[in-house]
Amino acid sequence: MRALVVLLLILGGATAHADGIQKDGPEEFPGKHELSASLGYQLGFGGKIGSPDGARLTAEYAYRFHRIVWFDVQLGQVLGAGPRTDVCPGNSQQLCYRGGWASELAVGVKVKIPTKLPVIVEIPILLGIVGLYDRACGDDAVGIPVGRTGVGVKYFIKKWVGVGAGINFDLGPAFHQSSACKSGGNYTDLYGAFDFNIGAEFIL
């Protein structure tokens, strides 16, 4: 962790000279709007009966209001996948996946740190809401507020097109409705997830 902090400080202080993205001084993006799309995999943790695992699709919009800071909105969809090991209530012939699916909306800022290469280091800092559904026993839930952060790297093949990868981390409380999975009515537990993604962004 200490090494990562030192690396980010070094990158943040670097003077940009990369052709296609930056000249001497601040980065020269062709516009203030960013549209991004990525595909990856999410691994959930926490939760009394598990958190969603599966393929994750993410769409993103960002608006630059500072030299390195952008307003950021992310929409994420997790397509639940995994072993079907739980018998569904009322149907002993059907098996249910414990973690289920998830839909997420997160809003915050994204810091874009220039380097000496045609590469930008991105750090999102967001808060959001996550809906958990299609879970075993009907144990659906809402996670709010869920903090989302991570780090990503984009290589700009053109001044307005970047491709790359990133890792992200979600954490927050999840409020569950009463279900056959958990006696005692409604309850609260921990929602957490890691995701790794690859994708592209377009500066407009």
Residue pairs with C-beta under 8 A, 6 or more apart in sequence:
4 151
8 113
8 121
8 123
8 151
11 113
11 114
11 115
11 121
12 68
12 113
14 114
14 115
14 116
15 24
15 25
15 116
16 22
16 23
16 24
16 25
16 26
16 27
16 114
16 115
16 116
17 23
17 24
17 116
18 114
18 115
18 116
18 117
18 118
18 119
18 156
19 118
20 118
20 156
20 157
20 158
20 159
21 27
21 28
21 29
21 114
21 118
21 120
21 156
21 159
22 28
22 114
22 118
26 67
26 114
27 67
27 68
27 112
27 114
27 120
28 159
29 64
29 159
29 160
29 203
30 159
30 160
30 203
30 204
31 160
31 203
31 204
32 63
32 64
32 65
33 61
33 62
33 63
33 64
33 203
33 204
34 60
34 61
34 62
34 63
34 64
34 70
34 201
34 202
34 203
34 204
35 60
35 61
35 201
35 202
35 204
36 58
36 59
36 60
36 61
36 62
36 199
36 200
36 201
36 202
37 57
37 58
37 59
37 60
37 199
37 200
38 57
38 58
38 60
38 166
38 197
38 198
38 199
38 200
39 55
39 56
39 57
39 58
39 197
39 198
39 199
40 55
40 56
40 58
40 195
40 196
40 197
40 198
40 199
41 53
41 54
41 55
41 56
41 195
41 196
41 197
42 52
42 53
42 54
42 55
42 56
42 78
42 102
42 193
42 194
42 195
43 53
43 193
43 194
43 195
44 50
44 51
44 52
44 53
44 99
44 102
44 191
44 192
44 193
45 51
45 192
45 193
45 194
46 171
46 189
46 190
46 191
46 192
47 99
47 174
47 189
47 190
47 191
47 192
48 181
48 182
48 187
48 189
49 98
49 135
49 136
49 137
49 139
49 181
49 182
50 98
50 99
51 99
51 102
51 132
51 174
51 191
51 192
51 193
52 78
52 80
52 99
52 100
52 101
52 102
52 132
52 193
53 78
53 80
53 81
53 82
53 99
54 78
54 79
54 80
54 81
54 82
54 99
54 101
55 78
55 79
55 81
56 76
56 77
56 78
56 79
56 195
56 197
57 76
57 77
57 79
58 74
58 75
58 76
58 77
58 197
58 199
59 74
59 75
60 72
60 73
60 74
60 75
60 201
61 72
61 73
62 70
62 71
62 72
62 73
62 110
63 70
63 71
64 70
64 71
65 71
68 111
68 112
68 113
68 114
69 109
69 110
69 111
69 112
70 109
70 110
70 111
70 112
71 109
72 107
72 108
72 109
72 110
72 124
72 126
73 105
73 106
73 107
74 104
74 105
74 106
74 107
74 124
74 126
74 128
74 148
75 104
75 105
76 102
76 103
76 104
76 105
76 106
77 101
77 102
77 103
77 104
78 101
78 102
78 103
78 104
78 193
79 101
80 97
80 99
80 100
80 101
80 102
80 134
81 97
82 97
82 98
82 99
83 97
84 95
84 96
84 97
85 95
85 98
86 95
86 96
86 97
86 98
86 136
86 137
87 94
87 95
87 96
88 94
88 95
88 96
88 136
88 137
89 137
89 138
89 180
96 135
96 136
96 137
97 134
97 135
97 136
98 135
98 136
99 135
100 132
100 133
100 134
100 135
100 136
100 139
100 140
101 132
101 133
101 134
102 130
102 131
102 132
102 133
102 193
103 130
103 131
103 133
104 128
104 129
104 130
104 131
104 146
104 148
104 170
105 128
105 129
106 126
106 127
106 128
106 129
106 146
106 148
107 126
107 127
107 128
108 124
108 125
108 126
108 127
108 148
109 124
109 125
109 126
110 122
110 123
110 124
110 125
111 122
111 123
111 125
112 120
112 121
112 122
113 120
113 121
113 122
113 123
114 120
115 121
117 155
118 155
118 156
118 157
119 153
119 154
119 155
119 156
120 153
120 154
120 156
120 162
121 151
121 152
121 153
122 151
122 152
122 153
122 154
122 166
123 149
123 150
123 151
123 152
124 148
124 149
124 150
124 152
124 168
125 149
126 147
126 148
126 149
127 145
127 146
127 147
127 148
128 144
128 145
128 146
128 148
129 142
129 143
129 144
129 145
129 146
130 142
130 143
130 144
130 146
130 170
130 172
130 174
130 191
131 140
131 141
131 142
131 143
132 140
132 141
132 142
132 143
132 174
132 191
133 140
134 140
135 141
135 181
136 181
137 179
137 180
137 181
137 182
138 177
138 179
138 180
138 181
139 176
139 177
139 179
139 181
139 182
140 176
140 177
140 179
141 174
141 175
141 176
141 177
141 191
142 174
142 175
143 172
143 173
143 174
143 175
143 191
144 172
144 173
144 175
145 172
146 170
146 171
146 172
146 191
147 170
147 171
147 172
148 168
148 169
148 170
149 168
149 169
150 166
150 167
150 168
150 169
151 166
151 167
152 164
152 165
152 166
152 167
152 168
152 197
153 164
153 165
153 166
154 162
154 163
154 164
154 201
155 162
155 163
155 164
156 162
157 163
159 203
160 202
160 203
160 204
161 200
161 201
161 202
161 203
162 200
162 201
162 203
163 198
163 199
163 200
163 201
164 198
164 199
164 200
165 196
165 197
165 198
165 199
166 196
166 197
167 194
167 195
167 196
167 197
168 194
168 195
168 197
169 192
169 193
169 194
170 191
170 192
170 193
170 194
170 195
171 190
171 191
171 192
172 190
172 191
172 192
173 188
173 189
173 190
173 191
174 188
174 189
174 190
174 191
175 186
175 188
176 182
176 186
176 187
176 188
176 189
177 186
178 185
178 186
